[in-house]
Amino acid sequence: MKTFASVILGLALALSASAEMLQKKSGTFVEGEILDITEKGVRIKLIEGGEATIAFEDLDPFTVYKIRDKRLKGLGKEDAGARFALGRYAMENGLYDVGRHDLDEAVKADASLKSEADKVVAEVEDKDSAKLYQDGAACMKAQDYSGALMKFQTLVDFFPASKFVEEAKKALASATAEIEKENAKKKELLDALTKKKGDAKAAKAEDGVKGKLDAAVKAYEDAKKMNGDGLEAEGNTSVSKADKNWRAAESALFSAKDLIIEVAGATKDVDTLGAAKKLESDCDALLVVIYGNLGHLWAVERYYKESTKWLNRALAMDPTNHFATEIKLLVAGQQIRRSYSPERDR
């Protein structure tokens, strides 16, 4: 298990490393010195000897992004069209934040690209929201109502302008109702609440509360699993997978917290309120962990602005968090050094 000191030391070493490590879509790695970058791929001098030419289509999207980004910076003068093309590539391959950043930079350099940039963003958001809706519908069909709840809630939270939002809201209500039906079959809490209330009507209402609380617990457990998946992906140097897992975990925790608010407003039962309060505290603690993980991930990749964004979220929730504080200090030091070099921090 990693200690806090080992994580910080590993981050410091990663920030200063200069080796080129290319990840293939297969999950394997190629290490060496890049000799040439073309439109279709790279030629690399292998660390074990010899040379190889690798097509971009065989590399992990984030690896391709880093190579093409390095090539653009090496040209000396920023090319708005090329930066726009790289932003489009990033967004279409799941690197949403860096893609939006590149499109914004391209538009700043050439305002005529704005309408096309807006079109790219709309197309990607339509595609992603459609996929979320389809995945949610598939979960509903498979009677995985908690999974459907997470998919539809993510769509509503992150793609408010999507044409699927209204249908997703209806599906959210249906998923919640199905969860309540499932939990109605589990009589333990219902019987306990019935005895306390002595009223069948009150018991029915509390059963609905139980369904929402159980859904919140399930979303929290899903977030814990996705956090673990993110850590595993990070350990395998799969940046895009780690990023997606932690973002999905954040969305699941937001869903859990929304359900907790509904529970708190719908019951006066002391035990239920206590359980909801404890779960909310657990969700907040896990959010701080996830934000710290995202800050660490992007710091290692030298995307200091992206790293700082996540670290600030962690510190906003827990100002005394040592992990986020230490990484932010390291990132700040790197940014200061970059400010005195020709290659400025993105």
C-alpha positions as CSV (number, residue, x, y, z in Angstrom):
1,M,0.0,0.0,0.0
2,K,1.2,3.5,-0.8
3,T,2.1,5.7,2.1
4,F,1.5,9.4,1.9
5,A,5.2,10.1,1.8
6,S,5.7,7.6,-1.1
7,V,2.9,9.2,-3.1
8,I,4.3,12.7,-2.7
9,L,7.8,11.5,-3.6
10,G,6.5,9.6,-6.6
11,L,4.7,12.7,-7.8
12,A,7.8,14.9,-7.4
13,L,9.9,12.4,-9.5
14,A,7.1,12.2,-12.1
15,L,7.0,15.9,-12.5
16,S,10.7,16.0,-13.2
17,A,10.9,12.9,-15.4
18,S,11.8,13.3,-19.1
19,A,11.5,9.8,-20.5
20,E,9.0,9.3,-23.3
21,M,6.5,6.5,-22.5
22,L,3.9,5.7,-25.1
23,Q,0.9,3.7,-24.3
24,K,-0.7,1.5,-26.9
25,K,-4.5,0.8,-27.1
26,S,-3.6,-2.8,-26.2
27,G,-2.3,-1.6,-22.8
28,T,1.3,-2.3,-23.5
29,F,4.0,0.4,-23.5
30,V,6.9,1.6,-25.7
31,E,9.7,3.6,-24.2
32,G,12.3,5.6,-25.9
33,E,13.2,8.9,-27.6
34,I,10.8,10.3,-30.3
35,L,12.8,11.1,-33.4
36,D,10.0,12.3,-35.7
37,I,6.3,13.1,-35.5
38,T,4.2,13.0,-38.7
39,E,0.5,13.4,-39.3
40,K,-0.1,9.7,-39.0
41,G,2.3,8.6,-36.3
42,V,5.7,8.7,-34.7
43,R,9.2,7.3,-35.2
44,I,10.9,6.4,-32.0
45,K,14.4,5.2,-30.9
46,L,13.6,2.3,-28.5
47,I,15.3,2.3,-25.1
48,E,16.2,-1.3,-25.7
49,G,17.8,-0.5,-29.1
50,G,16.6,-0.1,-32.6
51,E,13.8,2.1,-34.0
52,A,10.1,1.6,-34.5
53,T,7.3,3.5,-36.4
54,I,4.0,3.5,-34.6
55,A,0.7,4.7,-36.1
56,F,-1.5,7.1,-34.0
57,E,-4.4,4.7,-34.6
58,D,-2.5,2.1,-32.5
59,L,-1.9,4.4,-29.5
60,D,-4.0,5.4,-26.5
61,P,-5.8,8.7,-27.3
62,F,-4.2,10.5,-24.4
63,T,-0.8,9.4,-25.6
64,V,-1.6,10.7,-29.1
65,Y,-2.8,14.0,-27.6
66,K,0.5,14.5,-25.7
67,I,2.6,13.8,-28.8
68,R,0.6,16.1,-31.1
69,D,0.5,18.8,-28.4
70,K,4.3,18.5,-28.1
71,R,4.7,18.8,-31.8
72,L,2.6,22.0,-31.9
73,K,4.6,23.6,-29.1
74,G,7.8,22.7,-31.0
75,L,6.7,24.7,-34.0
76,G,7.4,27.9,-32.0
77,K,4.4,29.8,-33.3
78,E,0.9,28.6,-32.3
79,D,-1.2,27.5,-35.2
80,A,-4.9,28.2,-34.4
81,G,-6.1,25.7,-37.0
82,A,-3.9,22.9,-35.8
83,R,-4.8,23.7,-32.1
84,F,-8.5,23.5,-33.2
85,A,-7.9,20.1,-34.8
86,L,-6.2,18.8,-31.7
87,G,-9.0,20.1,-29.5
88,R,-11.6,18.3,-31.8
89,Y,-9.5,15.1,-31.5
90,A,-9.4,15.3,-27.7
91,M,-13.1,15.9,-27.3
92,E,-14.0,13.1,-29.7
93,N,-11.8,10.7,-27.8
94,G,-13.1,11.3,-24.3
95,L,-10.6,14.0,-23.2
96,Y,-13.3,16.6,-22.7
97,D,-11.6,19.2,-20.5
98,V,-8.3,19.5,-22.5
99,G,-10.3,19.4,-25.7
100,R,-12.5,22.4,-24.6
101,H,-9.4,24.2,-23.5
102,D,-7.8,23.8,-26.9
103,L,-10.9,24.9,-28.7
104,D,-11.1,28.0,-26.5
105,E,-7.4,28.8,-27.2
106,A,-8.0,28.3,-31.0
107,V,-11.0,30.7,-30.9
108,K,-9.0,33.3,-29.0
109,A,-6.3,33.2,-31.7
110,D,-8.9,33.1,-34.6
111,A,-12.4,34.3,-33.8
112,S,-13.7,32.9,-37.1
113,L,-13.4,29.4,-35.6
114,K,-16.0,30.1,-32.9
115,S,-19.1,28.8,-34.8
116,E,-17.2,25.6,-35.8
117,A,-16.0,25.2,-32.2
118,D,-19.5,25.5,-30.9
119,K,-20.6,22.9,-33.5
120,V,-17.9,20.5,-32.3
121,V,-18.9,20.9,-28.7
122,A,-22.6,20.4,-29.5
123,E,-21.8,17.3,-31.6
124,V,-19.7,15.7,-28.8
125,E,-22.2,16.6,-26.1
126,D,-25.1,15.2,-28.2
127,K,-23.1,12.0,-28.8
128,D,-22.1,11.7,-25.1
129,S,-25.6,12.4,-23.8
130,A,-27.1,10.0,-26.3
131,K,-24.7,7.3,-25.1
132,L,-25.6,8.0,-21.4
133,Y,-29.3,7.8,-22.3
134,Q,-28.9,4.5,-24.2
135,D,-26.8,3.1,-21.3
136,G,-29.5,4.2,-18.8
137,A,-32.2,2.6,-20.9
138,A,-30.2,-0.6,-21.1
139,C,-29.8,-0.6,-17.3
140,M,-33.6,-0.1,-16.9
141,K,-34.2,-3.1,-19.3
142,A,-31.7,-5.2,-17.2
143,Q,-33.5,-4.0,-14.0
144,D,-30.3,-2.4,-12.8
145,Y,-32.2,0.6,-11.5
146,S,-29.4,2.1,-9.5
147,G,-27.2,2.0,-12.6
148,A,-29.9,3.7,-14.6
149,L,-30.3,6.3,-11.9
150,M,-26.6,7.2,-12.1
151,K,-26.6,7.4,-15.9
152,F,-29.7,9.5,-16.2
153,Q,-28.6,11.8,-13.3
154,T,-25.2,12.3,-15.0
155,L,-27.0,13.3,-18.2
156,V,-29.2,15.8,-16.5
157,D,-26.3,17.3,-14.4
158,F,-23.7,17.6,-17.2
159,F,-25.7,18.0,-20.4
160,P,-28.6,20.3,-19.4
161,A,-29.1,21.5,-23.1
162,S,-29.3,17.9,-24.4
163,K,-32.5,16.9,-26.3
164,F,-32.5,13.8,-24.0
165,V,-32.9,15.7,-20.8
166,E,-36.6,15.7,-20.5
167,E,-36.8,12.0,-21.2
168,A,-34.0,11.4,-18.8
169,K,-35.9,13.2,-16.0
170,K,-38.9,11.0,-16.7
171,A,-36.7,7.9,-16.6
172,L,-35.1,9.1,-13.3
173,A,-38.6,9.2,-11.8
174,S,-39.3,5.7,-13.1
175,A,-35.9,4.3,-11.9
176,T,-36.6,5.8,-8.4
177,A,-40.0,4.3,-8.4
178,E,-38.7,0.9,-9.3
179,I,-36.1,1.1,-6.6
180,E,-38.8,1.9,-4.1
181,K,-40.8,-1.1,-5.4
182,E,-37.8,-3.4,-4.9
183,N,-37.3,-2.1,-1.4
184,A,-41.0,-2.5,-0.6
185,K,-40.3,-6.2,-0.8
186,K,-37.7,-6.0,1.9
187,K,-39.9,-5.9,4.9
188,E,-37.3,-5.5,7.7
189,L,-37.2,-1.7,7.8
190,L,-40.8,-1.4,6.7
191,D,-41.9,-3.6,9.7
192,A,-39.7,-1.6,12.1
193,L,-41.1,1.7,10.8
194,T,-44.7,0.3,10.9
195,K,-44.2,-0.6,14.6
196,K,-42.8,2.9,15.4
197,K,-45.5,4.7,13.5
198,G,-48.4,2.4,14.1
199,D,-49.9,3.8,11.0
200,A,-50.1,2.0,7.6
201,K,-50.1,5.3,5.7
202,A,-47.0,6.6,7.5
203,A,-45.3,3.2,6.9
204,K,-46.0,3.5,3.2
205,A,-44.5,7.0,3.1
206,E,-41.4,5.9,5.1
207,D,-41.0,2.9,2.7
208,G,-40.6,5.5,-0.1
209,V,-38.0,7.2,2.0
210,K,-36.2,3.8,2.6
211,G,-36.1,3.3,-1.2
212,K,-34.4,6.6,-1.7
213,L,-32.0,6.0,1.1
214,D,-31.1,2.6,-0.3
215,A,-30.6,4.1,-3.7
216,A,-28.3,6.7,-2.1
217,V,-26.3,3.9,-0.4
218,K,-26.0,2.0,-3.7
219,A,-24.8,5.1,-5.5
220,Y,-22.2,5.7,-2.7
221,E,-21.0,2.0,-3.0
222,D,-20.8,2.4,-6.8
223,A,-18.7,5.5,-6.3
224,K,-16.3,3.6,-4.0
225,K,-15.9,0.9,-6.6
226,M,-15.3,3.4,-9.4
227,N,-12.7,5.1,-7.2
228,G,-11.0,1.8,-6.9
229,D,-11.2,1.2,-10.6
230,G,-9.7,4.7,-11.1
231,L,-6.8,3.8,-8.9
232,E,-6.2,0.6,-10.7
233,A,-6.3,2.4,-14.1
234,E,-3.8,5.0,-12.8
235,G,-1.5,2.2,-11.6
236,N,-1.7,0.8,-15.2
237,T,-0.8,4.4,-16.5
238,S,-4.2,4.6,-18.3
239,V,-4.9,8.3,-17.7
240,S,-8.1,8.5,-19.7
241,K,-9.6,5.5,-17.9
242,A,-8.7,6.8,-14.4
243,D,-10.1,10.3,-15.3
244,K,-13.4,8.8,-16.5
245,N,-13.8,6.5,-13.5
246,W,-13.2,9.3,-11.0
247,R,-15.6,11.7,-12.8
248,A,-18.2,8.9,-12.8
249,A,-17.6,8.4,-9.1
250,E,-18.1,12.2,-8.6
251,S,-21.4,12.0,-10.5
252,A,-22.6,9.0,-8.4
253,L,-21.8,10.9,-5.2
254,F,-23.8,13.9,-6.4
255,S,-26.7,11.6,-7.1
256,A,-26.4,10.1,-3.6
257,K,-26.3,13.6,-2.0
258,D,-29.4,14.7,-4.0
259,L,-31.3,11.6,-2.7
260,I,-30.1,12.3,0.9
261,I,-31.6,15.8,0.7
262,E,-34.9,14.3,-0.4
263,V,-34.8,11.8,2.4
264,A,-34.1,14.5,5.0
265,G,-37.1,16.5,3.8
266,A,-39.5,13.6,3.7
267,T,-39.0,11.9,7.1
268,K,-38.8,12.8,10.8
269,D,-37.7,9.3,11.9
270,V,-34.6,9.7,14.0
271,D,-32.9,6.5,12.9
272,T,-33.4,7.3,9.2
273,L,-32.2,10.9,9.6
274,G,-29.1,9.6,11.5
275,A,-28.3,7.2,8.7
276,A,-28.8,9.9,6.1
277,K,-26.5,12.3,7.9
278,K,-23.8,9.6,8.3
279,L,-24.1,8.8,4.6
280,E,-23.8,12.4,3.6
281,S,-20.6,12.7,5.7
282,D,-19.2,9.6,4.0
283,C,-20.0,11.0,0.5
284,D,-18.2,14.3,1.3
285,A,-15.2,12.4,2.6
286,L,-15.0,10.3,-0.6
287,L,-15.5,13.4,-2.8
288,V,-12.4,14.9,-1.2
289,V,-10.5,11.7,-1.9
290,I,-11.6,11.7,-5.5
291,Y,-10.8,15.4,-6.1
292,G,-7.3,14.7,-4.6
293,N,-6.9,11.7,-6.9
294,L,-7.8,13.8,-10.0
295,G,-5.5,16.6,-8.8
296,H,-2.6,14.1,-8.4
297,L,-3.4,12.5,-11.8
298,W,-3.2,15.7,-13.8
299,A,-0.2,17.0,-11.8
300,V,1.7,13.9,-12.9
301,E,0.7,14.6,-16.5
302,R,1.9,18.2,-16.1
303,Y,-1.5,19.7,-16.7
304,Y,-1.1,22.1,-13.7
305,K,-4.2,24.2,-14.3
306,E,-6.4,21.1,-14.5
307,S,-4.7,19.7,-11.4
308,T,-5.2,22.9,-9.4
309,K,-8.9,23.0,-10.3
310,W,-9.4,19.6,-8.6
311,L,-7.1,20.3,-5.7
312,N,-9.0,23.5,-5.0
313,R,-12.3,21.5,-4.9
314,A,-10.8,19.1,-2.4
315,L,-9.5,22.0,-0.2
316,A,-12.8,23.9,-0.4
317,M,-14.4,20.8,1.2
318,D,-11.6,20.1,3.6
319,P,-9.1,23.0,4.0
320,T,-6.9,20.9,6.3
321,N,-6.4,18.0,3.8
322,H,-2.7,17.4,3.8
323,F,-2.6,15.3,0.6
324,A,-4.2,18.1,-1.5
325,T,-2.1,20.8,0.2
326,E,1.2,19.0,-0.5
327,I,0.4,18.3,-4.1
328,K,-0.8,21.9,-4.7
329,L,2.6,23.1,-3.3
330,L,4.5,20.9,-5.7
331,V,2.3,22.1,-8.6
332,A,2.8,25.7,-7.6
333,G,6.6,25.2,-7.6
334,Q,6.4,23.7,-11.1
335,Q,4.3,26.6,-12.4
336,I,6.8,29.1,-11.0
337,R,9.6,27.3,-12.7
338,R,7.6,27.2,-15.9
339,S,7.0,30.9,-15.8
340,Y,10.7,31.5,-16.3
341,S,11.0,29.1,-19.3
342,P,9.9,29.5,-22.9
343,E,7.3,26.6,-22.5
344,R,4.5,28.1,-20.4
345,D,2.1,26.0,-18.4
346,R,-1.1,25.1,-20.2
